[in-house]
């Protein structure tokens, strides 16, 4: 099954965004996901990985929760 990791910057205050995204993904995919984990970080990071593959990185992508959900949907087994 599919594992999602959301890495977020604690000092930047991105925890709320990470929690909201986590809840959205759980609402959309429920038991199709094995895990949706939050990983605290720093340095401005906000990155989403699905089964170890980065599907969103704040450094290169504009934040769009629908695009992130679509990327997860493509990888849900």
C-alpha positions in Angstrom: 0.0 0.0 0.0 0.9 3.6 -0.3 3.0 5.6 2.2 3.0 9.4 2.3 5.5 11.6 4.1 5.0 15.3 4.6 8.2 17.1 5.7 7.7 20.6 7.0 9.7 23.5 8.4 8.9 23.9 12.1 10.5 27.4 12.6 8.6 28.7 9.5 5.3 27.7 11.0 4.3 25.2 8.3 2.9 22.7 10.7 -0.7 23.8 10.2 -0.3 23.4 6.4 1.2 20.0 6.9 -1.6 18.8 9.2 -4.3 20.2 6.9 -2.7 18.4 3.9 -2.5 15.2 6.0 -6.2 15.4 6.9 -7.1 16.1 3.3 -5.2 13.1 2.0 -6.8 10.9 4.7 -10.2 12.2 3.8 -9.7 11.5 0.1 -7.9 8.2 0.2 -8.7 6.7 3.7 -7.6 3.1 4.0 -6.0 3.1 0.6 -3.0 4.7 2.4 -0.8 2.7 4.7 0.6 5.8 6.4 0.5 9.6 6.2 3.3 10.8 8.4 4.5 14.2 9.4 8.3 14.8 9.6 9.4 18.0 11.3 12.3 19.8 9.6 13.8 23.3 9.2 15.4 25.4 6.5 12.1 26.3 4.9 11.4 22.8 3.8 7.9 21.6 2.7 8.2 18.4 0.8 5.8 15.5 0.1 7.0 12.0 -0.8 4.9 9.1 -1.9 6.7 5.7 -1.4 10.0 7.6 -1.2 9.5 9.6 -4.4 9.2 13.4 -4.1 5.9 14.6 -5.6 6.1 18.1 -4.2 8.9 20.4 -3.1 8.3 24.0 -2.1 11.7 24.9 -3.6 10.5 24.1 -7.1 6.7 23.9 -7.0 3.9 26.3 -6.2 1.8 24.9 -3.4 -1.4 23.4 -4.8 -3.1 20.8 -2.5 -5.2 19.5 -5.5 -2.1 18.8 -7.6 -0.5 17.0 -4.6 -3.6 14.9 -4.2 -3.6 14.1 -7.9 0.1 13.0 -7.6 -0.9 10.8 -4.7 -3.9 9.4 -6.6 -1.5 8.3 -9.4 0.5 6.2 -7.0 -2.3 4.7 -4.8 -2.2 0.9 -5.2 
